[in-house]
Amino acid sequence: MRICFHQPAFIPWGGFFARLLYSDLMVLLDDTLLARGFTFVNRNRLKGPNGEIWITVPLKRKGRGRQKIKDLEIYEKARWGRKFLLTIRHFYRKSIYFEPFFSQMAEIINRDDDSFLALATPLIDHLKAALSIDTPLIFQSELGITGKGTDLLISLAQKLQAEEVLLSAFARKRIDLERIKSTGIKVYLHRFLPSPYPQFWGDFYSNLSTLDLYFCQGPEGKAILEKSSRLLSSTDD
């Protein structure tokens, strides 16, 4: 079995979903700390008539210190949700793929639950289904494994009895690949270079949320993810 890892994220970019195409299971690292400063966990980019726009899910932070992702709650969710849905309708309503996807997305966003994971995870599942990606997800917290860095990934792989792990090509800079391989686990790297596709509002912008890909390409977005991917051995350049 080959597994991959990613922190839970709000409407993730294409690399998140592309990695699922080459894995048997993804572990969502919900029992890790939210990064200080900038993070893609609660924000991503879409596209409007003036170019890319940032969409951020506001989080409850006052008096909470550093928080684990599994504990995050949304600040003024109902107010934020209304604004977000109006933004999506304004920018993408002319897409032939807009309905019923948008109505189902609105049902998720309008649920009476302030938990960040209760928003992010169903939206990921919704995009997975729309793109015909059936790779399952499991939360780190379900496995009872904590830690960080290379040690965490090794522990998770061993818990799941995985023979292979798939990491982002960027992992070379922060994960000890040789230590993972020393345990007998084979390491693959995934390089994602977004292939251009026709977008609304002019020239192509790369690395937007997969929501843009779906509204522009519909189910064919899966082929774009495959075209944008390269699978490497950990010894490849």
N, C-alpha and C positions, 0 to 999 in steps of 0.2 A: 504494500500500500504506500502511496505517495501522499504526503500531507503538506499543506502550506499554512501560513500564519498571516494575520493582519489584525490591527486594532479595529474594533467596530467604528464605522464612519458614516457620516451623513451623505447620502446619495454619492457614493464614491466614484472616483475616476475610472477610466477604462482598464488600467492596469490591475485593479482589484478583481474585476470580473474575468479578465483574460487569464489571470493566474488560476482561477477556478477551472478553466477549460483543460488544464494540464495536471489537475490534482484529483485525488479521490475524496479528499476531505479538507476543509479549511477550519483551523482553530481560530476563533475570534478572541483576541487577547483583552478580555474585559476586566481582568483582575490586575491590570497594570495601571500605573498612574497617568493621569492626563498631563501632557507635557506643559511646562511653563512657557509662556509666550505663544508664538504662532504654532498652530497645529491644524491639520486637515480633519481631525476627528469630528469637529462640529461646524465645519465650513467647507464650501466648495464653490466652484465657478460655473456660471451659466453664461448665456450670450444674449445681448439685447441689441437694439439698433445702433448703440454707441460703442459696441465692443463687449468685452467680458465684464461680467458683474459678479461681485462676491455675495454669496448668501451665507449668513451665519445664524446658527441656532443659539440663542442667548441662554446661558447657563446660570443657575443659582450658585453664587460663589461666596457671598458675604459670610464671614465667620466660619467657613468650612475648610480653610487651608487646602493642602494638596488633596485631591480626590481621585479615587479609582474610577475608571470609566463606568463600571457597573453601578456606581452610586450617583452618577450625575443626574441632575434634574433640570428641566427646562424652565426658564424664567418667563413668566407671563405667556404661557404657551398658546392660549386661545388667541390673544392679540397677535403674537408672532405668526401663528398658523394662518390667520385671515390674510395678513399682508403677503405671506409667502405664496399662498394659492392665487391671489390676485396677480402677483408678479408672473407666475407660471402661465396663467391664462393670457395675460397681456402679450407675452413674448412667444408663446408656442401654440396659441389656439388655432392657427391656420394649418397645423400639421394634420395630415390625414390619419395619423396614429394617436391623435389627442384623446379621443374617447374610444373605449371606456377606461383607458389607462388613467386619465386624470380623475375621473369620478372615484375610482378605487383608491387612488392615492389620497384624495381628499378625505375619504372615510378613515384611512389610517391616521392622518394628521389631526382630524377632529375628535379622536378618541379622548375620553376624559382620563388621561394618565400623563403625569408630568415626567415620568422616567424617560431619560434620553434613549436608553436601549429599546424602550417600547415604541419609540418613533423610528430610530435608525434601522433596527433589524427587520421589521416588516417592510420597510421601503426597499431594503436590499433584496428581500425575498420577492417583492413585487417586480423589481427589475430583472432578477434572475428568471422568473417565470416568463416575463415578456420576451426575453432573449433565448428561451429554451435551454437554460443552463440548470442542470439538476444536481450538481455537486453539493452535497450536504454541508451544513455548518454546525459547529459545536462550540459552546462557550468554554473558555479556559476554566472558569469558576465551576463548571459542572464536573471537571476532571479533578478538582481539588489540588491543583499544582500551582504553586506560586514561585516567584523568583524574578530574574531579569536576565537580559542578554543571552549569551550562548548557553548558559546553564539552564535557563528556562526552556529554550527550544529543544535541547537534548532530553530534558525530563518529560516534556510533552510527547515527543516522538517515541520515547521508550514506553511511556504509559499506554500509548495507542498501538504499540508494537509495529510502528511504521518502519519499513525498510528504506524509504527515501523521503527526503524533504526537498521542497521547492521554495527558494528564497528569491527576493528581488535581487537583480544584478547589483544594486546599491549596497547589498548586505556585506560585500567584501570589506567595506570600510569600518563596519562596527560589529561584525560577528566573526568569531574564530572558526572558519570553515574547517581547518585541519583538526581541531578538537572534535567537531561533530563527526568527521570521517573516521577519527580514531576509535569511535564507539561502534564502527561497523555500519553506520548509516550513510547511504550514498547521498550526495548533495548535487542538486541541479539549481541553476540560476535562470531567472526569467527576465528577459530584457523586453521592455515595452516602448516602442517608438510609434506614436499614433499616426496611422495612415489617414491622409485627408479624405474627407467625405463632404458632400454638399450640405452646407449649413444655411440657416436663415441669416439674414442681415449681413450679406457680403462675404468677405474673405474668411478663409478657414482659420480657426483658432484651435490650437492643440491643447490637450490635457484638461479639457472641461469635464464636468460631471458626466457620467454615463447617461444621465437623464437627457442631455442634449443629443447624444448619439441616438437614443431611442426615438425621440420626437422627430429627428431628421431622417432616420433610416429604418425605423420600425424593427421587425424581427431580423432584417438583414444586418443589423448592427453586430450580430454575433460573428458574421464573416469578416467584418472590419476588425474586430478584436483579434481574430485568428491571424489576419494579415499583418497586424501590428506587432505580433509576438515572435520572439525568437527564444528557443529553449537551448541552454548551454550547459555543458558539464562545468563543474567548478574549476576545472583546469583550463577552460577555454578563455580566450581574450574577449 
